[in-house]
């Protein structure tokens, strides 16, 4: 049974504050999820992503797996509530086709899991440190649609960030996701580095990892959706190049970015390639 588991001192302060704000804005445009940096009151970030994914290989043993393809549209948003709090969340709409020599071909389309969370920034120096709490819910689909595992998740994270000035920034996240129902709980970790090549062009890379707690109630393979196994380990490498439009143009605040993702290691998980174009807005 699974266990449920901040020509004078004032001038200097003003200059430092302006620098901090500039760094925060810079990081917000380079970091898709703003990481440990919490948006100020009534400011935030939105990203609309369109992605395609295909896999014909598998990390681990699944001799009957043939291939899996999906297309998706995702929406991520983060909004500053003030007093160092921010709300964030995401929605996903996807369609997939999969083939297995035993299960045959199957497909589905529609909304997947929805996520909403809250984040609080504890300090800004010498490192930015924040904590977050997130809930993932399956209320936008029916269990038989196969668009998720039809269960609720609760996730707590510690987020760390540090500006490296002209050398960019780095971030790290560590958390635990409690998953109700059949899927195993998860240890989650993320390492991130990004930098701006100029006022417009930026680059970012992430290692996004999941380590199973190995307490699943069910078999390791979810036959309903081969991309959603109940118990798995994964390490995804993400490479992003993005462009922010000129601050003096009518597109101020908008940007576009391209991301490639690959599962570079893992166990009991698909091994494929994901390409995404994202349209961003910082407000």
Buried (B, 14 or more C-beta within 10 A) or exposed (E): EBEEEEEEEEEEEEEEEEEBEEBBBBBBBBBBBBBBBBBBEEBBBBBBBEBEBBBBEBBBEBEEBBBBBBBBBBBBBBBBBEEBBBBBBBBBBBBBBBBBEEBEEBEBBBBBBBBBBBBBBEEBEEBBBBBBBBBBEBEBBEEEBBBBBBBBBBBBBBBBBBBEEEEBBBBBBBBBBBBBBBBBBBBBBBBBBBBBEEEBEBBBBBBBBBBBBEBBBBEBBBBBBBBBBBBBBBBBBBEBBBEBBEEEEEEEBBBBBEBEBBBEBBBBBBBBEBEBEBEBBBE
